[in-house]
Amino acid sequence: VQLQASGGGLVQPGGSLRLSCAASGGTFSSYAMGWFRQAPGKEREFVAAIDWSGGSTYYADSVKGRFTISRDNAKNTVYLQMNSLKPEDTAVYYCAADLYGVAPKPIQGEYDYWGQGTLVTVSS
């Protein structure tokens, strides 16, 4: 399984961005997906996750109500819509695939494959 994240960039506080993660290999519609981020000088942390069908999602408290994870199994792609962005959202964002999971999970060790990351900078 290969994951390619894209969509990062520079945005002003209060702005929006949509990240995409395209998957190849494996059966995308059968596995859960997650987004994580790593800010400068900090450990990587969980952001959001979605189950194989898109029917169940899970968010970190810090992004709940501002970010939305979704997926299009026909396009083998998972998205992270980020609204009301704050400077503390600045980080490299990574997508990850949990090939053997059913429910969305916040635990990094549960994910089997990782994308290369895309940088999001929130600054005026």
Solvent accessible surface area in square Angstrom, and as a share of the most:
residue,aa,sasa,rsa
1,V,43,0.25
2,Q,138,0.61
3,L,14,0.07
4,Q,107,0.48
5,A,3,0.02
6,S,56,0.36
7,G,38,0.37
8,G,30,0.29
9,G,29,0.28
10,L,131,0.65
11,V,22,0.12
12,Q,123,0.55
13,P,62,0.39
14,G,55,0.53
15,G,22,0.21
16,S,58,0.37
17,L,37,0.19
18,R,135,0.49
19,L,0,0.00
20,S,27,0.17
21,C,0,0.00
22,A,50,0.39
23,A,9,0.07
24,S,58,0.37
25,G,47,0.45
26,G,64,0.62
27,T,83,0.48
28,F,6,0.02
29,S,46,0.29
30,S,62,0.40
31,Y,3,0.01
32,A,1,0.00
33,M,0,0.00
34,G,0,0.00
35,W,0,0.00
36,F,0,0.00
37,R,14,0.05
38,Q,72,0.32
39,A,22,0.17
40,P,113,0.71
41,G,92,0.89
42,K,140,0.59
43,E,152,0.68
44,R,74,0.27
45,E,78,0.35
46,F,25,0.10
47,V,0,0.00
48,A,0,0.00
49,A,0,0.00
50,I,2,0.01
51,D,15,0.08
52,W,118,0.42
53,S,55,0.35
54,G,30,0.29
55,G,71,0.68
56,S,47,0.31
57,T,58,0.34
58,Y,105,0.40
59,Y,42,0.16
60,A,21,0.16
61,D,122,0.63
62,S,64,0.41
63,V,0,0.00
64,K,119,0.50
65,G,81,0.78
66,R,33,0.12
67,F,5,0.02
68,T,72,0.42
69,I,5,0.03
70,S,48,0.31
71,R,30,0.11
72,D,45,0.23
73,N,46,0.24
74,A,102,0.79
75,K,136,0.57
76,N,60,0.31
77,T,14,0.08
78,V,0,0.00
79,Y,29,0.11
80,L,0,0.00
81,Q,57,0.26
82,M,0,0.00
83,N,60,0.31
84,S,59,0.38
85,L,2,0.01
86,K,83,0.35
87,P,76,0.48
88,E,117,0.53
89,D,1,0.00
90,T,32,0.19
91,A,1,0.00
92,V,45,0.26
93,Y,0,0.00
94,Y,41,0.16
95,C,0,0.00
96,A,0,0.00
97,A,0,0.00
98,D,3,0.02
99,L,46,0.23
100,Y,185,0.70
101,G,6,0.05
102,V,108,0.62
103,A,56,0.43
104,P,17,0.11
105,K,52,0.22
106,P,51,0.32
107,I,102,0.52
108,Q,59,0.26
109,G,74,0.71
110,E,70,0.31
111,Y,13,0.05
112,D,62,0.32
113,Y,88,0.34
114,W,74,0.26
115,G,9,0.09
116,Q,99,0.44
117,G,12,0.12
118,T,17,0.10
119,L,103,0.51
120,V,0,0.00
121,T,40,0.23
122,V,5,0.03
123,S,54,0.35
124,S,124,0.80
